[in-house]
Amino acid sequence: MSVKRAQAEISAAEFAEWIAFFNLEPMPNPWLQHGILCQLIAGALGNKSAKPEHFMPKRKKVQPISEMQAMAKAWAANTGKKQ
């Protein structure tokens, strides 16, 4: 839905109510929803051992900000140098 259409169809008060609702009841993880759907399909096809986690991406270790800053500084220091 475009912003213009939303503004025409939803009042500011109703929009504020939706924001309050989503702050109280956040949307579930879309990857979990995807995993559950895939588990149901796999089960219907005969794979009874499938779990939602089997269809979700693996979480990687979060890189510390200090490490990102050091990499950015090293990149900036090497940018423009002739090799």
Sequence and secondary structure as in RCSB ss.txt:
>XXXX:A:sequence
MSVKRAQAEISAAEFAEWIAFFNLEPMPNPWLQHGILCQLIAGALGNKSAKPEHFMPKRKKVQPISEMQAMAKAW
AANTGKKQ
>XXXX:A:secstr
  HHHHHHHS HHHHHHHHHHHHHS    HHHHHHHHHHHHHHHTT TT  GGGGS        HHHHHHHHHHH
HHHTT   
